[in-house]
Structures are given as C-alpha cells and as structure tokens.
C-alpha cells in the first residue's frame, strides 16, 4: 500500500489544529488504498500547538511531529517536512484549512492516472482578502515571471502533491535563503494545476502581515533573478549620459551667453536625485551581498528540539 506523507507547517495554530486533524482523518478514511502519515512541523510556536501535537501523536500512530528550537519560518518548516517525510507521495498544506484536504483524492488520481509528477493548487479568486494586498500579489506574480526563469502561476499555493522523485530533487537544493514557489518551478517536472475558490481560515488569525509578504516577495526576486542588478547598472549608465549631456550644455551656454549657472535650487535637486539613485542601486547590491554572506556561513536551515520519537523514548 502506498504511503502519503502530509506535511503541515504550524506556527501558533492551537485554534485550528483539532479542526484540521478531524477533516484530514475524514479524507484519509475515504482513500482506502493509501496509508497516511501526518507530519506536523512546529515552527517555534508560543501557544499550545506543541501540546496538542503531543496529544494527537499519543492517540494516533500516524501522527508525527518535528519541533524547532525557535521560529525559523515557513520555508524552513517545509524543508524539514521534506527531509523527515517517508511517503511515496508527499503533500504539503496549511493547517488553517485554506488548503482543502478534500482535493487530495483528485490530486492523487491525476498523478497516478495522468502521469504527472506534481499536482499543485491555485486560487482563482481572493475573496475576503484586502484589495490592496490582492493588487500587489498579482503585480508580484507578473514581475517575477518576466524577470526570472521560475514558472510561478498567479494565485499559486504551497499546497501540492508530489512524487518522491520530485521531493528528493527539492532536497538537493540546500540554499539557506529559500523561496519554495520558485524552487517548485525551477526544478521542472510535469505539474498539473487545480483551481479552486478562495477559502477563509477555519479559525485563528493569519501570520502573514503585508510587511512579511513584501519581504517574502523580495526574497523570491533576489533568489531567482539578477535583473535588479542589471537595472542598477542601467541607472548608472543613464545618469552618466545625462551628466555628460549637461556638461556639454553648460559649456555651450557659457560660451554663447556667459551664464555658467542658474542658481542653487536646480543644483540641489540634481544632487538629491543622483544621491537617491545611488543609494537605491547600493541597496539592490546590498540585498544580493547579504544573501551571499548568509549562504557562506553554512548555517543549518533549522534546528530540531524534539520529535515524537523523543517523546516515546522518554516514556519508555
């Protein structure tokens, strides 16, 4: 019997975990030809998430968990789930039920019967989401698809079912600064997209603020494109040409009209404009330099504090 690993990153999800477990076990019960393991990754939660996971593991042998020493972020949690998964097929989904477990049977059918390596999901609507957030999200997908080789579909979720071969390929990419949406597209493999209407959280509050999403989008751009560096270079060339043109203009005007300057306000504006562009370009280069610096440190992507196996050993 094939084994399916369900990876669930968790950060302060005490309100929704019982609901997720109930729904997931219901779906698993209907897939009689598949065995399941539920792998929860506790990303340094400060609420009762870990206690609930221990209770679930105690009553259900299918439940496993990996608990971090602190909050390392969702990307680290997903990578940890991939490393600790044992299944022939691996699916990753959020605990808030915005990724409907009811889609799982259809996802598995597409892989087994239609020959896909991965079945991913995308939202066709953003109901319940602030308009400004939806606007910037759509703009991000348009920009990153134009400036990078990563194939990222608008509205794509992390919720996807993959073969073991694809998961092993993801694990070969061990960079510290991770952007999984880009990694999924970069490694290739045949992927089918399932569209569904947006589903609101079953309980609790989202952990993704606008600022966190903005920083995450920058991570994706820096990780999969060098176009911003090219833009910085073009700015330098453009301003050099403008400066050369202004020098020629001033020399000609001085020779003809004898008026070398026209006052300090225009000079101050030029200085501020050039200074601003310089700082902007230095900021772009700083982003790439900082990522390189972090990669050279070779720090672990995450640190495990305990797992369900540690708990069992303690009881024995």
C-alpha positions as CSV (number, residue, x, y, z in Angstrom):
1,X,0.0,0.0,0.0
2,X,1.4,3.4,-1.0
3,X,2.3,5.8,1.8
4,X,1.3,9.5,1.6
5,X,3.1,12.0,3.9
6,X,1.0,15.1,4.8
7,X,3.4,17.9,5.8
8,X,1.7,20.6,7.9
9,X,3.9,23.6,9.0
10,X,2.5,25.1,12.2
11,X,3.0,28.4,14.0
12,X,0.6,29.2,16.8
13,X,-2.2,27.1,15.3
14,X,-3.8,25.8,18.5
15,X,-7.2,27.1,17.5
16,X,-7.3,25.2,14.2
17,X,-5.3,22.0,14.7
18,X,-8.2,19.9,16.1
19,X,-10.4,21.0,13.1
20,X,-7.6,20.2,10.6
21,X,-7.0,16.8,12.2
22,X,-10.6,15.9,12.1
23,X,-11.0,16.9,8.5
24,X,-7.8,15.2,7.4
25,X,-8.6,11.9,9.1
26,X,-12.1,12.0,7.4
27,X,-10.5,12.4,3.9
28,X,-7.8,9.8,4.7
29,X,-10.5,7.3,5.7
30,X,-12.1,7.7,2.3
31,X,-8.8,6.9,0.5
32,X,-8.7,3.2,1.4
33,X,-5.9,2.2,-1.0
34,X,-3.5,4.6,0.6
35,X,-1.7,4.7,4.0
36,X,-1.0,8.1,5.7
37,X,1.4,9.7,8.0
38,X,0.6,13.2,9.3
39,X,3.9,15.1,9.8
40,X,3.4,18.4,11.7
41,X,6.3,20.8,11.9
42,X,6.1,23.1,14.9
43,X,7.9,26.3,13.9
44,X,8.6,27.6,17.4
45,X,5.0,28.2,18.4
46,X,4.4,30.1,21.6
47,X,0.9,28.8,22.2
48,X,-0.3,25.2,22.9
49,X,0.4,23.9,19.4
50,X,3.1,21.5,20.6
51,X,1.0,20.2,23.5
52,X,-1.9,19.4,21.0
53,X,0.6,17.7,18.7
54,X,1.8,15.5,21.5
55,X,-1.8,14.6,22.4
56,X,-2.5,13.7,18.7
57,X,0.7,11.6,18.5
58,X,-0.2,9.7,21.7
59,X,-3.6,8.6,20.3
60,X,-2.8,8.2,16.6
61,X,0.3,6.3,15.4
62,X,0.0,8.1,12.1
63,X,0.8,11.4,13.7
64,X,4.4,12.5,13.8
65,X,5.9,15.9,14.6
66,X,9.1,17.8,14.4
67,X,9.5,20.8,16.8
68,X,12.1,23.5,16.2
69,X,14.2,25.2,18.9
70,X,12.7,28.6,17.7
71,X,10.8,30.1,14.9
72,X,12.8,29.6,11.7
73,X,10.0,30.5,9.2
74,X,7.6,28.5,7.0
75,X,10.3,27.8,4.3
76,X,12.5,26.1,6.9
77,X,9.4,24.2,8.2
78,X,8.6,22.9,4.7
79,X,12.2,21.8,4.1
80,X,12.2,20.0,7.4
81,X,9.0,18.2,6.5
82,X,10.5,17.1,3.2
83,X,13.6,15.8,5.0
84,X,11.6,13.8,7.6
85,X,8.9,12.5,5.2
86,X,8.8,8.8,4.4
87,X,6.0,8.6,1.9
88,X,5.9,7.5,-1.7
89,X,3.9,10.7,-2.3
90,X,4.3,13.9,-0.3
91,X,1.7,16.7,0.1
92,X,2.2,20.0,1.9
93,X,-0.7,22.0,3.2
94,X,-1.5,24.7,5.8
95,X,-3.3,23.8,9.0
96,X,-5.9,26.6,8.6
97,X,-8.0,24.6,6.1
98,X,-7.5,27.2,3.4
99,X,-5.9,24.3,1.5
100,X,-9.0,22.0,1.3
101,X,-8.0,18.3,2.1
102,X,-11.0,17.3,0.0
103,X,-8.9,17.9,-3.1
104,X,-6.4,15.3,-2.2
105,X,-8.1,12.3,-3.8
106,X,-8.3,14.1,-7.2
107,X,-4.7,15.2,-6.9
108,X,-3.6,11.6,-6.3
109,X,-5.7,10.4,-9.2
110,X,-4.0,12.9,-11.6
111,X,-0.6,11.7,-10.6
112,X,-1.3,8.0,-10.9
113,X,-3.6,8.0,-13.9
114,X,-2.5,11.0,-15.9
115,X,1.3,10.6,-15.4
116,X,2.0,14.0,-13.6
117,X,4.9,14.4,-11.2
118,X,3.1,17.0,-9.2
119,X,-0.4,18.4,-8.8
120,X,-0.5,21.9,-7.4
121,X,-3.3,24.3,-6.5
122,X,-4.1,27.9,-7.3
123,X,-6.8,30.3,-6.1
124,X,-9.0,31.7,-8.9
125,X,-10.4,34.3,-6.5
126,X,-9.2,36.3,-3.5
127,X,-12.5,36.8,-1.7
128,X,-12.0,38.1,1.9
129,X,-8.6,39.5,1.1
130,X,-7.9,43.2,1.3
131,X,-7.9,44.8,-2.2
132,X,-4.5,46.4,-1.8
133,X,-2.9,43.1,-0.8
134,X,-4.5,41.4,-3.8
135,X,-3.3,44.1,-6.2
136,X,0.3,43.8,-5.0
137,X,0.2,40.0,-5.1
138,X,-0.9,40.0,-8.7
139,X,1.8,42.5,-9.6
140,X,4.4,40.4,-7.9
141,X,3.5,37.3,-10.0
142,X,3.6,39.3,-13.2
143,X,7.0,40.9,-12.3
144,X,8.8,37.7,-11.2
145,X,7.6,35.7,-14.2
146,X,9.0,38.4,-16.5
147,X,12.4,38.8,-14.8
148,X,13.2,35.2,-13.8
149,X,13.2,31.6,-15.2
150,X,10.9,30.3,-12.4
151,X,7.5,29.4,-13.5
152,X,5.1,30.8,-10.8
153,X,1.4,30.8,-11.5
154,X,-0.7,33.7,-10.3
155,X,-2.6,32.6,-7.2
156,X,-0.3,29.6,-6.6
157,X,-0.5,28.0,-3.2
158,X,2.2,25.9,-1.5
159,X,-0.5,23.1,-1.4
160,X,0.7,20.4,-3.8
161,X,1.1,16.7,-4.0
162,X,4.5,15.4,-5.3
163,X,6.2,12.2,-6.1
164,X,9.1,11.0,-4.1
165,X,11.4,11.7,-7.0
166,X,10.4,15.4,-7.1
167,X,10.8,15.7,-3.3
168,X,14.3,14.3,-3.5
169,X,15.1,16.9,-6.2
170,X,13.9,19.7,-3.9
171,X,16.1,18.4,-1.1
172,X,19.1,18.7,-3.3
173,X,18.6,22.5,-3.3
174,X,20.1,23.3,0.1
175,X,20.3,27.0,0.0
176,X,19.7,28.9,3.2
177,X,17.5,31.6,1.7
178,X,14.6,29.6,0.3
179,X,11.7,30.6,-1.9
180,X,9.8,27.3,-2.4
181,X,7.3,28.7,-5.0
182,X,10.3,29.4,-7.2
183,X,12.1,26.1,-6.4
184,X,9.0,24.1,-7.4
185,X,9.0,25.8,-10.8
186,X,12.8,25.8,-11.3
187,X,13.3,22.1,-10.9
188,X,10.8,21.3,-13.6
189,X,8.8,18.1,-13.7
190,X,5.3,17.8,-15.1
191,X,2.8,19.8,-13.0
192,X,-0.9,20.0,-13.2
193,X,-2.8,22.9,-11.7
194,X,-6.1,22.6,-9.9
195,X,-8.1,25.8,-9.5
196,X,-10.4,26.4,-6.6
197,X,-12.2,29.3,-4.9
198,X,-10.5,31.0,-2.0
199,X,-11.4,29.6,1.4
200,X,-11.1,31.6,4.5
201,X,-9.3,30.4,7.6
202,X,-11.3,27.9,9.7
203,X,-10.1,29.6,13.0
204,X,-7.3,31.7,14.3
205,X,-5.5,34.6,12.6
206,X,-3.1,34.8,9.6
207,X,0.6,35.1,10.5
208,X,1.3,36.9,7.2
209,X,1.2,40.7,7.5
210,X,1.6,42.9,4.5
211,X,5.2,43.7,5.5
212,X,6.1,40.0,5.9
213,X,4.6,39.3,2.4
214,X,6.6,42.2,1.0
215,X,9.8,40.9,2.4
216,X,9.0,37.4,1.2
217,X,8.4,38.7,-2.4
218,X,11.9,40.4,-2.2
219,X,13.3,37.0,-1.2
220,X,11.8,35.5,-4.3
221,X,13.1,38.2,-6.7
222,X,16.6,38.1,-5.3
223,X,16.7,34.3,-5.2
224,X,15.6,33.7,-8.8
225,X,16.6,36.8,-10.8
226,X,19.6,39.1,-11.3
227,X,17.6,41.6,-13.3
228,X,17.6,44.2,-10.4
229,X,21.4,44.2,-10.7
230,X,21.1,44.9,-14.4
231,X,18.6,47.8,-13.6
232,X,21.2,49.3,-11.2
233,X,23.8,49.2,-13.9
234,X,21.5,50.8,-16.4
235,X,20.7,53.6,-13.9
236,X,24.5,54.2,-13.7
237,X,24.9,54.4,-17.4
238,X,21.8,56.6,-17.8
239,X,23.0,59.1,-15.3
240,X,26.5,59.2,-16.7
241,X,25.0,60.1,-20.1
242,X,22.8,62.7,-18.5
243,X,25.7,64.2,-16.7
244,X,27.8,64.3,-19.9
245,X,24.9,66.0,-21.8
246,X,24.6,68.6,-19.0
247,X,28.3,69.4,-19.1
248,X,28.2,69.9,-22.8
249,X,25.1,72.1,-22.4
250,X,26.6,74.3,-19.7
251,X,29.9,74.8,-21.7
252,X,28.0,75.8,-24.8
253,X,25.7,78.1,-22.8
254,X,28.6,79.7,-21.1
255,X,30.5,80.3,-24.3
256,X,27.4,81.8,-26.0
257,X,25.6,83.7,-23.2
258,X,28.2,84.0,-20.5
259,X,25.8,82.5,-17.9
260,X,27.5,79.4,-16.3
261,X,24.9,78.8,-13.6
262,X,21.2,79.4,-13.0
263,X,21.1,79.2,-9.2
264,X,21.5,76.7,-6.3
265,X,17.9,75.2,-6.3
266,X,18.4,73.3,-9.5
267,X,21.8,72.1,-8.3
268,X,20.4,70.9,-5.0
269,X,17.6,68.9,-6.8
270,X,20.2,67.3,-9.1
271,X,22.3,66.3,-6.1
272,X,19.4,64.8,-4.2
273,X,18.2,62.9,-7.4
274,X,21.6,61.5,-8.1
275,X,22.2,60.6,-4.4
276,X,18.8,58.9,-4.2
277,X,19.6,56.7,-7.3
278,X,23.0,55.9,-5.9
279,X,21.5,54.7,-2.6
280,X,18.8,52.8,-4.4
281,X,21.4,50.9,-6.5
282,X,23.6,50.3,-3.5
283,X,20.5,48.9,-1.7
284,X,20.0,46.4,-4.6
285,X,23.6,45.3,-4.5
286,X,23.4,45.1,-0.7
287,X,20.5,42.7,-0.9
288,X,22.4,40.3,-3.1
289,X,25.6,40.7,-1.0
290,X,23.6,40.0,2.2
291,X,22.2,36.8,0.8
292,X,25.6,35.7,-0.4
293,X,27.0,36.4,3.1
294,X,24.3,34.3,4.8
295,X,24.9,31.4,2.3
296,X,28.7,31.4,3.0
297,X,28.1,30.9,6.7
298,X,26.7,27.4,6.1
299,X,24.2,27.7,8.9
300,X,21.6,25.0,9.3
301,X,18.2,25.8,7.8
302,X,16.6,24.7,11.0
303,X,17.4,23.2,14.4
304,X,15.2,20.4,15.8
305,X,14.5,20.5,19.6
306,X,12.3,17.3,19.8
307,X,10.2,14.9,17.8
308,X,7.6,12.3,18.6
309,X,10.3,9.7,18.8
310,X,12.0,11.6,21.6
311,X,8.7,11.6,23.5
312,X,8.3,7.9,23.0
313,X,11.8,7.2,24.2
314,X,11.2,9.3,27.3
315,X,8.1,7.4,28.2
316,X,9.9,4.0,27.8
